Amino acid sequence: MKSEIKPADRVSSVKEYYFSRKLREVAEMNAKGMDIISLGIGGPDRMPSSEVITTLAAEAAKEGNHSYQPYVGLPALRQAFAEWYKKWYGVDLNPDTEIQPLIGSKEGILHISLAFLNPGDGVLVPNPGYPTYTSVSNLVQAEIFTYDLTENNGWKPDFDKLETLPLDKIKLMWVNYPHMPTGTPADKELYAKLIDFGKKHNIVIAHDNPYSFILNPNPESILSVPGAKDIAIELNSLSKSHNMAGWRVAMLASNPQFVNWILKVKSNIDSGMFKPVMLAAVKALQSGKEWYDELNEVYSERRKVAEEIATALGCTFDSNQKGLFLWAKVPDDCQSGEKLADDALYKARVFITPGFIFGSNGERYIRISLCANKENMLRALGRLKDAEITKE
């Protein structure tokens, strides 16, 4: 009799992604006619610009555009990313050596981790933070050292506490500002501290920067700090800034050596992007200020409703948050963010995200997505009131 087949140990080190499980449950509820209003996921519901769509269609109709493409992306795409960084962030990047296009920044997190972490190496992961930092670190068998982000400290790292960790074994630190899920904006002072910390301890600072254009009039890049490219890698994406989440268009930027090491990994895992997608991305990256202003006008209106929802639920929040979400603290008499989110789903048919999925420091918080139209957000507010979940 054959012995039982078991998966690799790394499979048991991770769970199915929360949203994968929860969206399946929501889909099942919708199939029963329950009409769930989703305020949970950060997937933009609006279209890319018409010029982007037109470019994609025109290029897809060309006979020669369907073959394999280079792992490093088209020169035109790298050049467009470089011009985008110069225009909006004031950062000079060499398009030939300092930029690597990616099939989504989530994949880039894996590429970076494989390029810099051996099994047992230490990695700093924020709590709360994007769950993929933890799951990928587990998959590459790194040792995770979480660092606390708390409301009392403005959701920023406590560098004195960081100094007490075994930094000699830590090789990589994940950071993300504007921060997901808390919406904490970036500032040059924090970026400078992170770069100094990385250089002092020879720790690569990996900055994930997909939210810098959303409800944020002054986009910032960690690479604007002098000497940052020596120790930092920045990930960026068109998913949120250009409504292209399903297109999987992203990039990373750093010094040529770091980029080359990551390319070695990437070229053995995935392939180049579809050429028409890359050419459409070039068009997206050429968008003017009016594109971002119009986008943020829509999100600003939705944000007002999200604040109404949070207030009605008795939650408190920082009105200076940036990005696609509203992060709110549940009232003292509420058991947890998870309990409030479950009540909203099962009693009012409104899906909001409990903060615990981002780490233990998020247990008493919820996250409300702005990726639903204003009408549906107002419907959600009405349902929550009708179900008597709100404090009004």
N, C-alpha and C positions, 0 to 999 in steps of 0.2 A: 504494500500500500504506500502510495506516495505521501511524503510529508506535506503538511499544510503550507501553501504558498503565502508568504507575508511580504508586505511592501517594505521599501527601504525605511530605515529609522527616521529619516528626515520627514517622511509623510506624517508620522505620528507627532512630529514637533509642531505641526500647524493644524489649524482648524479651517473648515470651509469659510471663506470670506463672509462676514456678517451680512453684507448686502446681497450676496448670492443666495443665502438662505432666506432672508427676510423678503426679498422681492419675489421669491418663489411662493412664499406664503401669501403675499399680497395678490399675486397673480391668481392663486387658487380662490381667494376671497372674491376677486373681481369676476372669476368664472361663475361664481354662484350669484352674481348680480348685485354684489354689495357696494360697488362703485366707490372704491377707496380713493380718497384724495391724497396724493403723495407729496409730502413736504420733507421727504427724507433724503433723497439722493441728490448729489451735486452734478447732475447732467443737464447742461443748458437745453432748454426747450425751443429756443429761437433758431432761425436759419443763419448760415453764413451769408456774407454779402452776395448780391446777385452777380457781381463780377467774378467771384470765386466759383459759383455754380456754373456760370457760362464757360469759364476757362476749363473746368473739369470736363464738361460735356464735349467741348470742342476738341480737347486733347485726347479724350477717350475714343473719339471717332477717327483718329488718325491711325493708319495701319501699322506704323512702325513704333508705336508707343506701348506695346504690351509685352515686351521682353523683360528679362531680368535687368535690374538696375544696380549701380555700384553701391557697395555697403556704406560708402562715405557720402552718399547723396549726390544730387546734381550740383555742379559748381554754382548754378544760378540760385539754388536754394540756400547754400552756405553763404553766398554773397548777400542774399536778402536777409538772412538772420543777422549777419554782421551789420548791415545798414540799420536794421531794426534796433539792435543794441546801441548803436551810436546815436541814433535819433532820440530814443526814449530814455535810455539809461546813461548816456554819456560815456559808454564803455567802448574802447577800441578792441576789436577782435580780428585776428588774421583768419579770413574765411578758409584758407587752405590747410591750416595747421591747428587752429584753436577751437574749432566747432565740429561737433559730430551730430548729425541728424539722427533721430530715434523714432522707432515705431511706437510712440507713446512714452511718456516719462516714467510710467509704472515699470515698463520693461527696463528703462535706464537704471532704476534702482537696483535691479538684479545685476545688470552689467557692471555697475560700479562696485557692488559688493563682491562679485566674483573676481574682479580685477585687483582688489586691495585687501581682501580678508582671507587668510588661511583658516582652516578649522581651529577653533580655540582662540583666535585673535579677538580682542575686545572691540565692541562698537557701542557708541553712545546713542541712545534712542530717547526722544522726548516723551514725557508722560504728563498731559495727554499729547497724542500725536497721530499721524497717519498710520493706520495699522500695518500697512505694507512694509514699513521700516522694520517692524518686529518680525513679521512672517518671513520676509526675505532673509533677514539675519539668521533666523532659525534654520532656514533651508540650506544656507551655506555653512552651517554649523559654527557660527561665531558665538562668542560669549557676550550676552547682552548686558549692558549697564544702563539702566534707565536713569535719566536725570529729570528731576521734578520741575514742572512749570506750574505755578500757582497764581491764583488771583491776587493774593497779597503781594506777590513780587511782579505784578504786571504781566504774568505769563511769559516771563523771560528767564533765561538760565541764571542760576545762582553760582557765579564763578568761584566763590569761596568754597562752596560745597563740591564743585567739580574738582577742585584741587585736592580733596581728600580721597579721591578714587585712585585705583592703581593705574595711573595714566601711562606708565611705561609699557603696559601690554595693550593699550587701546590705540587702534590705528585709524579709526573712522568715526566721525560725528555727524549725525543727521540733524539738520536744522531746517526751518520752514517759516518764512515770514514774507508777506502777511500770513499769520499762522492759521493753519487748519487743525482743530476746529474752532479756536477761540476768536479768530479775526483780528488778533493783535497786529498792528501795523509794524512795518520795518522802520528802522532809523539807522543813520550812518554810525552813530555811537555804538550801537549793539553790533553792527557788522564789524567795526574796527576791533572791538573786544574779542569777537569770535576769531578773527584773523590772527590777532596777537596770541590768543590761546592756542590755536592750531600750530603756529610757528614755534611757540615756546616748547610744546610737547611733541612736536612732529606728528600731529594728528591731522589727517585730511578732513577738511570741513566741506561736507556735501550739502549745498543749499538748494532746496526744492522751492521754486518760485513761480507757480502757475497762477497765482491770484493777484498779481501786482497791478493789473489794470482795472479790477472790479471795485467800484465805489472808492477809488483811490486816485486822486488827481495827480499824484506825484509818484509814479512807479520808481522803485529802487532796485538796484542789483548789488549783491555783495561784491561783485567784481569791480565796483567803482572804488573800493578801498585800495589805495596804492599797495602794490605787491601782493594783492589777493590771489592772483592766478598762480602764484608759487605754491599755494597750499590748498586752494579752494576749487571746487567744481560746482557749477551752477546748472541746474536743470530748469528748463522752461518748456512751455507747451502752448499750442493754439486751441486747446480744448475749451478753456473758459473764456479767454480773451477774444476769440473769433467764432465761438459757437461751433467748434469742429471736434467735439469729443469723440465721435465715432470714426473720425478720419484717421486717428492715431498719428498725429504729426507733432513731434517734439524735438528737443535738441539738448545737448549739454555743451558747456564751454569751460575751458581750462587751459593750462599750459600744454604745449605740444606733446610732452612725454606722457602726461596723464591721459590725454586724448588717444594717443597711440596704444597705450596699454588697454584701455577700454575697447578700442576698435578690435584688438586681438580677440577679446572675449565675444563681442557682438558678432563678428564675422563667422564665428563657429556656432552661433545659436540661431540667428535669424537672417534676414536678407534685406536687400534694398527696398525702399518703398515703391509703390506703383508710380510711374512717371507722371501721369496726369494729376495725381494727388500732389506730387511735389510742385508741379507748375502752378496748380491752383493755390498752394500754400504760399508761393512767391507773391501771388496777387494779394492774398490776405495780409501778408506782412507789409505791403505797401499802403495799407489803409491809413487814411488821414485822421486827424483829431476828431472830425465829425462822426466817424464810426464809433469811437470809444465814448464820445459824449452821448450819442443816441442810445447806445447799449446801457450806459450807466443811468440815463434818465428812466429807462424801464426798470432797472434794478432798484433805483431809489424809491419808486412808487411801491414796488413789492416789499421793500424793506420796511416801509411805514406800516403795511398790513402785518408783516411778521412781528413788528414791535407791538402792535395791537394784540396779536395772538398771545405773545409772551406775557404781556401785562395782564390780559384777561385770565391767564393761567396762574397768576400770582407770582410769576418769575421776575427776576431782576437781570439787567444786562448793561453792558457798557455801550453807549451810543456811538463811540468812536471806532467800532469794529469795521474792518474792511473785508472784502471778499464776498463769496456767494452764499453765506450763511449768517444766521443770527444765533449766537451762543448765549444761553440764558440759564441762570441758576434757579433751581426749583425752590419753592417756599419751604420754610423750616418744618412745617407740619406735613410735608409730603415725604413719603417713605424713601423715594429715590427717583432719579431721572428715568430709570427703566420702568418703574411703576407708573409714572405719569405718561410715558410714551405708550405703554400697554393699554392704559385706560383710554387714551386718545384713539388708538387703533380699534380696540374691541367694543368700545362704547359709542364712539363718535365717527368711526370709519375714516380717521385721519392718521396718516402715517408720518410720524416725526421720529427723529433719531435720538436714542438715549446716549448720553455722553460717556457711559462706561466703556463703550466699544473702543474708545480712543485711549483708554488707560484708567487706572484707579482714581486719578485726580479728576476724572470727568464724571464720577458716579452721581454727583448731585447736580448734574446739568443736562440740558437737552439742546439739540441743534435743529434749527428750522431752516430748510433750504428755500432759496429764492427762485428755484427753477420750476416754478409753476406760475401760470398767469394770474393776474390780479383777481380776476373773477373767481377762480378756484380757491385762491387764498381767502377771499371773503366768504366763500361757501364753507370753507374749513372753519373759519371763525364762528360762523353761525351754528355749525354742527356741534362744536365744542361747547357753545353756550347752551344749546338745546339739550345736550347730554349732561348738563350741569357739572361739567369737569372744571369749568372756569371758576374764578373766585368772585365773579360779579353777581 
